[in-house]
Amino acid sequence: MKRLAVLLVLLASIGATAQKNDGPRMRRGSKMDLTAEQMATLQTKHMTLALDLSQAQQDKMYKLNLEQAEFRKERWEEMQALKESDERPKLSADEKFEKENARLERQIAFQGKVKDILNEEQFETWKKMRMQGKEKGMHGKKKMQERGRRR
């Protein structure tokens, strides 16, 4: 009887520890709880620390970051509404192209504005920081794809 009880406890503990673990969740949702002004302020302060921005540069970057944050917040709210309504439209190849093209155009415009604000050394540092973030994102994307294949 003791052995049966030990065996049941052992099986229950193995079952509990073997449950699926998705790892850390994406933190973007918690950032979206912030207002656009708060996101822009935090982003500007991060940039000030990393790039040693002057006060004039900080003011210009804040305005730019605020535009970006408002756009991201608006898009996030649209996506949340679509997610809740379960009406995600299937995009055609042309629509996907237009959407991606518009995104890249916004990025190019943003980069041009940043280049006007920062000096050459700061701009190069900013680009390196951005590329590091994208590499991390790609690494996470690769991990998610691998996790999907194992199922």
Contact map, one row per residue, 1 for C-alpha under 8 A:
1111100000000000000000000000000000000000000000000000000000000000000000000000000000000000000000000000000000000000000000000000000000000000000000000000000
1111110000000000000000000000000000000000000000000000000000000000000000000000000000000000000000000000000000000000000000000000000000000000000000000000000
1111111000000000000000000000000000000000000000000000000000000000000000000000000000000000000000000000000000000000000000000000000000000000000000000000000
1111111100000000000000000000000000000000000000000000000000000000000000000000000000000000000000000000000000000000000000000000000000000000000000000000000
1111111110000000000000000000000000000000000000000000000000000000000000000000000000000000000000000000000000000000000000000000000000000000000000000000000
0111111111000000000000000000000000000000000000000000000000000000000000000000000000000000000000000000000000000000000000000000000000000000000000000000000
0011111111100000000000000000000000000000000000000000000000000000000000000000000000000000000000000000000000000000000000000000000000000000000000000000000
0001111111110000000000000000000000000000000000000000000000000000000000000000000000000000000000000000000000000000000000000000000000000000000000000000000
0000111111111000000000000000000000000000000000000000000000000000000000000000000000000000000000000000000000000000000000000000000000000000000000000000000
0000011111111100000000000000000000000000000000000000000000000000000000000000000000000000000000000000000000000000000000000000000000000000000000000000000
0000001111111110000000000000000000000000000000000000000000000000000000000000000000000000000000000000000000000000000000000000000000000000000000000000000
0000000111111111000000000000000000000000000000000000000000000000000000000000000000000000000000000000000000000000000000000000000000000000000000000000000
0000000011111111100000000000000000000000000000000000000000000000000000000000000000000000000000000000000000000000000000000000000000000000000000000000000
0000000001111111110000000000000000000000000000000000000000000000000000000000000000000000000000000000000000000000000000000000000000000000000000000000000
0000000000111111111000000000000000000000000000000000000000000000000000000000000000000000000000000000000000000000000000000000000000000000000000000000000
0000000000011111111000000000000000000000000000000000000000000000000000000000000000000000000000000000000000000000000000000000000000000000000000000000000
0000000000001111111000000000000000000000000000000000000000000000000000000000000000000000000000000000000000000000000000000000000000000000000000000000000
0000000000000111111100000000000000000000000000000000000000000000000000000000000000000000000000000000000000000000000000000000000000000000000000000000000
0000000000000011111110000000000000000000000000000000000000000000000000000000000000000000000000000000000000000000000000000000000000000000000000000000000
0000000000000000011111000000000000000000000000000000000000000000000000000000000000000000000000000000000000000000000000000000000000000000000000000000000
0000000000000000001111100000000000000000000000000000000000000000000000000000000000000000000000000000000000000000000000000000000000000000000000000000000
0000000000000000000111111000000000000000000000000000000000000000000000000000000000000000000000000000000000000000000000000000000000000000000000000000000
0000000000000000000011111000000000000000000000000000000000000000000000000000000000000000000000000000000000000000000000000000000000000000000000000000000
0000000000000000000001111100000000000000000000000000000000000000000000000000000000000000000000000000000000000000000000000000000000000000000000000000000
0000000000000000000001111110000000000000000000000000000000000000000000000000000000000000000000000000000000000000000000000000000000000000000000000000000
0000000000000000000000011111100000000000000000000000000000000000000000000000000000000000000000000000000000000000000000000000000000000000000000000000000
0000000000000000000000001111111000000000000000000000000000000000000000000000000000000000000000000000000000000000000000000000000000000000000000000000000
0000000000000000000000000111111100000000000000000000000000000000000000000000000000000000000000000000000000000000000000000000000000000000000000000000000
0000000000000000000000000111111110000000000000000000000000000000000000000000000000000000000000000000000000000000000000000000000000000000000000000000000
0000000000000000000000000011111111000000000000000000000000000000000000000000000000000000000000000000000000000000000000000000000000000000000000000000000
0000000000000000000000000011111111000010000000000000000000000000000000000000000000000000000000000000000000000000000000000000000000000000000000000000000
0000000000000000000000000001111111100000000000000000000000000000000000001001000000000000000000000000000000000000000000000000000000000000000000000000000
0000000000000000000000000000111111100000000000000000000000000000000000000000000000000000000000000000000000000000000000000000000000000000000000000000000
0000000000000000000000000000011111110110000000000000000000000000000000000000000000000000000000000000000000000000000000000000000000000000000000000000000
0000000000000000000000000000000111111110000000000000000000000000000000000000000000000000000000000000000000000000000000000000000000000000000000000000000
0000000000000000000000000000000001111111000000000000000000000000010011001000000000000000000000000000000000000000000000000000000000000000000000000000000
0000000000000000000000000000000000111111100000000000000000000000010010000000000000000000000000000000000000000000000000000000000000000000000000000000000
0000000000000000000000000000000001111111110000000000000000000000000000000000000000000000000000000000000000000000000000000000000000000000000000000000000
0000000000000000000000000000001001111111111000000000000000000000110010000000000000000000000000000000000000000000000000000000000000000000000000000000000
0000000000000000000000000000000000011111111100000000000000000110110110000000000000000000000000000000000000000000000000000000000000000000000000000000000
0000000000000000000000000000000000001111111110000000000000000100110000000000000000000000000000000000000000000000000000000000000000000000000000000000000
0000000000000000000000000000000000000111111111000000000000000000000000000000000000000000000000000000000000000000000000000000000000000000000000000000000
0000000000000000000000000000000000000011111111100000000000000100100000000000000000000000000000000000000000000000000000000000000000000000000000000000000
0000000000000000000000000000000000000001111111110000000001001100100000000000000000000000000000000000000000000000000000000000000000000000000000000000000
0000000000000000000000000000000000000000111111111000000000000000000000000000000000000000000000000000000000000000000000000000000000000000000000000000000
0000000000000000000000000000000000000000011111111100000000000000000000000000000000000000000000000000000000000000000000000000000000000000000000000000000
0000000000000000000000000000000000000000001111111111100000000000000000000000000000000000000000000000000000000000000000000000000000000000000000000000000
0000000000000000000000000000000000000000000111111111110001000000000000000000000000000000000000000000000000000000000000000000000000000000000000000000000
0000000000000000000000000000000000000000000011111111100000000000000000000000000000000000000000000000000000000000000000000000000000000000000000000000000
0000000000000000000000000000000000000000000001111111000000000000000000000000000000000000000000000000000000000000000000000000000000000000000000000000000
0000000000000000000000000000000000000000000000111111100000000000000000000000000000000000000000000000000000000000000000000100110000000000000000000000000
0000000000000000000000000000000000000000000000111111110000000000000000000000000000000000000000000000000000000000000000000000000000000000000000000000000
0000000000000000000000000000000000000000000000111011111111000000000000000000000000000000000000000000000000000000000000000000000000000000000000000000000
0000000000000000000000000000000000000000000000010001111111000000000000000000000000000000000000000000000000000000000000000000000000000000000000000000000
0000000000000000000000000000000000000000000000000000111111100000000000000000000000000000000000000000000000000000000000000000000000000000000000000000000
0000000000000000000000000000000000000000000000000000111111110000000000000000000000000000000000000000000000000000000000000000000000000000000000000000000
0000000000000000000000000000000000000000000000000000111111111000000000000000000000000000000000000000000000000000000011000000000000000000000000000000000
0000000000000000000000000000000000000000000100010000111111111100000000000000000000000000000000000000000000000000000000000000000000000000000000000000000
0000000000000000000000000000000000000000000000000000001111111110000000000000000000000000000000000000000000000000000000000000000000000000000000000000000
0000000000000000000000000000000000000000000000000000000111111111000000000000000000000000000000000000000000000000000010000000000000000000000000000000000
0000000000000000000000000000000000000000000100000000000011111111100000000000000000000000000000000000000000000000010010000000000000000000000000000000000
0000000000000000000000000000000000000001101100000000000001111111110000000000000000000000000000000000000000000000000000000000000000000000000000000000000
0000000000000000000000000000000000000001000000000000000000111111111000000000000000000000000000000000000000000000000000000000000000000000000000000000000
0000000000000000000000000000000000000000000000000000000000011111111100000000000000000000000000000000000000000100100000000000000000000000000000000000000
0000000000000000000000000000000000000011101100000000000000001111111110000000000000000000000000000000000000000000000000000000000000000000000000000000000
0000000000000000000000000000000000011011100000000000000000000111111111000000000000000000000000000000000000000000000000000000000000000000000000000000000
0000000000000000000000000000000000000000000000000000000000000011111111100000000000000000000000000000000000000000000000000000000000000000000000000000000
0000000000000000000000000000000000000001000000000000000000000001111111110000000000000000000000000000000000000000000000000000000000000000000000000000000
0000000000000000000000000000000000011011000000000000000000000000111111111000000000000000000000000000000000000000000000000000000000000000000000000000000
0000000000000000000000000000000000010000000000000000000000000000011111111100000000000000000000000000000000000000000000000000000000000000000000000000000
0000000000000000000000000000000000000000000000000000000000000000001111111110000000000000000000000000000000000000000000000000000000000000000000000000000
0000000000000000000000000000000000000000000000000000000000000000000111111111000000000000000000000000000000000000000000000000000000000000000000000000000
0000000000000000000000000000000100010000000000000000000000000000000011111111100000000000000000000000000000000000000000000000000000000000000000000000000
0000000000000000000000000000000000000000000000000000000000000000000001111111110000000000000000000000000000000000000000000000000000000000000000000000000
0000000000000000000000000000000000000000000000000000000000000000000000111111111000000000000000000000000000000000000000000000000000000000000000000000000
0000000000000000000000000000000100000000000000000000000000000000000000011111111100000000000000000000000000000000000000000000000000000000000000000000000
0000000000000000000000000000000000000000000000000000000000000000000000001111111110000000000000000000000000000000000000000000000000000000000000000000000
0000000000000000000000000000000000000000000000000000000000000000000000000111111111000000000000000000000000000000000000000000000000000000000000000000000
0000000000000000000000000000000000000000000000000000000000000000000000000011111111100000000000000000000000000000000000000000000000000000000000000000000
0000000000000000000000000000000000000000000000000000000000000000000000000001111111110000000000000000000000000000000000000000000000000000000000000000000
0000000000000000000000000000000000000000000000000000000000000000000000000000111111111000000000000000000000000000000000000000000000000000000000000000000
0000000000000000000000000000000000000000000000000000000000000000000000000000011111111111000000000000000000000000000000000000000000000000000000000000000
0000000000000000000000000000000000000000000000000000000000000000000000000000001111111111000000000000000000000000000000000000000000000000000000000000000
0000000000000000000000000000000000000000000000000000000000000000000000000000000111111100000000000000000000000000000000000000000000000000000000000000000
0000000000000000000000000000000000000000000000000000000000000000000000000000000011111110000000000000000000000000000000000000000000000000000000000000000
0000000000000000000000000000000000000000000000000000000000000000000000000000000001111111000000000000000000000000000000000000000000000000000000000000000
0000000000000000000000000000000000000000000000000000000000000000000000000000000001101111100000000000000000000000000000000000000000000000000000000000000
0000000000000000000000000000000000000000000000000000000000000000000000000000000001100111110000000000000000000000000000000000000000000000000000000000000
0000000000000000000000000000000000000000000000000000000000000000000000000000000000000011111000000000000000000000000000000000000000000000000000000000000
0000000000000000000000000000000000000000000000000000000000000000000000000000000000000001111100000000000000000000000000000000000000000000000000000000000
0000000000000000000000000000000000000000000000000000000000000000000000000000000000000000111111110000000000000000000000000000000000000000000000000000000
0000000000000000000000000000000000000000000000000000000000000000000000000000000000000000011111110000000000000000000000000000000000000000000000000000000
0000000000000000000000000000000000000000000000000000000000000000000000000000000000000000001111111000000000000000000000000000000000000000000000000000000
0000000000000000000000000000000000000000000000000000000000000000000000000000000000000000001111111100000000000000000000000000000000000000000000000000000
0000000000000000000000000000000000000000000000000000000000000000000000000000000000000000001111111110000000000000000000000000000000000000000000000000000
0000000000000000000000000000000000000000000000000000000000000000000000000000000000000000001111111111000000000000000000000000000000000000000000000000000
0000000000000000000000000000000000000000000000000000000000000000000000000000000000000000000011111111100000000000000000000000000000000000000000000000000
0000000000000000000000000000000000000000000000000000000000000000000000000000000000000000000001111111110000000000000000000000000000000000000000000000000
0000000000000000000000000000000000000000000000000000000000000000000000000000000000000000000000111111111000000000000000000000000000000000000000000000000
0000000000000000000000000000000000000000000000000000000000000000000000000000000000000000000000011111111100000000000000000000000000000000000000000000000
0000000000000000000000000000000000000000000000000000000000000000000000000000000000000000000000001111111110000000000000000000000000000000000000000000000
0000000000000000000000000000000000000000000000000000000000000000000000000000000000000000000000000111111111000000000000000000000000000000000000000000000
0000000000000000000000000000000000000000000000000000000000000000000000000000000000000000000000000011111111100000000000000000000000000000000000000000000
0000000000000000000000000000000000000000000000000000000000000000000000000000000000000000000000000001111111110000000000000000000000000000000000000000000
0000000000000000000000000000000000000000000000000000000000000000000000000000000000000000000000000000111111111000000000000000000000000000000000000000000
0000000000000000000000000000000000000000000000000000000000000000000000000000000000000000000000000000011111111100000000000000000000000000000000000000000
0000000000000000000000000000000000000000000000000000000000000000000000000000000000000000000000000000001111111110000000000000000000000000000000000000000
0000000000000000000000000000000000000000000000000000000000000000000000000000000000000000000000000000000111111111000000000000000000000000000000000000000
0000000000000000000000000000000000000000000000000000000000000000000000000000000000000000000000000000000011111111100000000000000000000000000000000000000
0000000000000000000000000000000000000000000000000000000000000001000000000000000000000000000000000000000001111111110000000000000000000000000000000000000
0000000000000000000000000000000000000000000000000000000000000000000000000000000000000000000000000000000000111111111000000000000000000000000000000000000
0000000000000000000000000000000000000000000000000000000000000000000000000000000000000000000000000000000000011111111100000000000000000000000000000000000
0000000000000000000000000000000000000000000000000000000000000001000000000000000000000000000000000000000000001111111110000000000000000000000000000000000
0000000000000000000000000000000000000000000000000000000000001000000000000000000000000000000000000000000000000111111111000010000000000000000000000000000
0000000000000000000000000000000000000000000000000000000000000000000000000000000000000000000000000000000000000011111111110010000000000000000000000000000
0000000000000000000000000000000000000000000000000000000000000000000000000000000000000000000000000000000000000001111111100000000000000000000000000000000
0000000000000000000000000000000000000000000000000000000010011000000000000000000000000000000000000000000000000000111111100000000000000000000000000000000
0000000000000000000000000000000000000000000000000000000010000000000000000000000000000000000000000000000000000000011111111110000000000000000000000000000
0000000000000000000000000000000000000000000000000000000000000000000000000000000000000000000000000000000000000000001111111110000000000000000000000000000
0000000000000000000000000000000000000000000000000000000000000000000000000000000000000000000000000000000000000000001001111111000000000000000000000000000
0000000000000000000000000000000000000000000000000000000000000000000000000000000000000000000000000000000000000000000001111111100000000000000000000000000
0000000000000000000000000000000000000000000000000010000000000000000000000000000000000000000000000000000000000000000001111111110000000000000000000000000
0000000000000000000000000000000000000000000000000000000000000000000000000000000000000000000000000000000000000000011001111111111000000000000000000000000
0000000000000000000000000000000000000000000000000000000000000000000000000000000000000000000000000000000000000000000000011111111100000000000000000000000
0000000000000000000000000000000000000000000000000010000000000000000000000000000000000000000000000000000000000000000000001111111110000000000000000000000
0000000000000000000000000000000000000000000000000010000000000000000000000000000000000000000000000000000000000000000000000111111111000000000000000000000
0000000000000000000000000000000000000000000000000000000000000000000000000000000000000000000000000000000000000000000000000011111111100000000000000000000
0000000000000000000000000000000000000000000000000000000000000000000000000000000000000000000000000000000000000000000000000001111111110000000000000000000
0000000000000000000000000000000000000000000000000000000000000000000000000000000000000000000000000000000000000000000000000000111111111000000000000000000
0000000000000000000000000000000000000000000000000000000000000000000000000000000000000000000000000000000000000000000000000000011111111100000000000000000
0000000000000000000000000000000000000000000000000000000000000000000000000000000000000000000000000000000000000000000000000000001111111110000000000000000
0000000000000000000000000000000000000000000000000000000000000000000000000000000000000000000000000000000000000000000000000000000111111111000000000000000
0000000000000000000000000000000000000000000000000000000000000000000000000000000000000000000000000000000000000000000000000000000011111111100000000000000
0000000000000000000000000000000000000000000000000000000000000000000000000000000000000000000000000000000000000000000000000000000001111111110000000000000
0000000000000000000000000000000000000000000000000000000000000000000000000000000000000000000000000000000000000000000000000000000000111111111000000000000
0000000000000000000000000000000000000000000000000000000000000000000000000000000000000000000000000000000000000000000000000000000000011111111100000000000
0000000000000000000000000000000000000000000000000000000000000000000000000000000000000000000000000000000000000000000000000000000000001111111110000000000
0000000000000000000000000000000000000000000000000000000000000000000000000000000000000000000000000000000000000000000000000000000000000111111111000000000
0000000000000000000000000000000000000000000000000000000000000000000000000000000000000000000000000000000000000000000000000000000000000011111111100000000
0000000000000000000000000000000000000000000000000000000000000000000000000000000000000000000000000000000000000000000000000000000000000001111111110000000
0000000000000000000000000000000000000000000000000000000000000000000000000000000000000000000000000000000000000000000000000000000000000000111111111000000
0000000000000000000000000000000000000000000000000000000000000000000000000000000000000000000000000000000000000000000000000000000000000000011111111100000
0000000000000000000000000000000000000000000000000000000000000000000000000000000000000000000000000000000000000000000000000000000000000000001111111110000
0000000000000000000000000000000000000000000000000000000000000000000000000000000000000000000000000000000000000000000000000000000000000000000111111111000
0000000000000000000000000000000000000000000000000000000000000000000000000000000000000000000000000000000000000000000000000000000000000000000011111111100
0000000000000000000000000000000000000000000000000000000000000000000000000000000000000000000000000000000000000000000000000000000000000000000001111111110
0000000000000000000000000000000000000000000000000000000000000000000000000000000000000000000000000000000000000000000000000000000000000000000000111111111
0000000000000000000000000000000000000000000000000000000000000000000000000000000000000000000000000000000000000000000000000000000000000000000000011111111
0000000000000000000000000000000000000000000000000000000000000000000000000000000000000000000000000000000000000000000000000000000000000000000000001111111
0000000000000000000000000000000000000000000000000000000000000000000000000000000000000000000000000000000000000000000000000000000000000000000000000111111
0000000000000000000000000000000000000000000000000000000000000000000000000000000000000000000000000000000000000000000000000000000000000000000000000011111
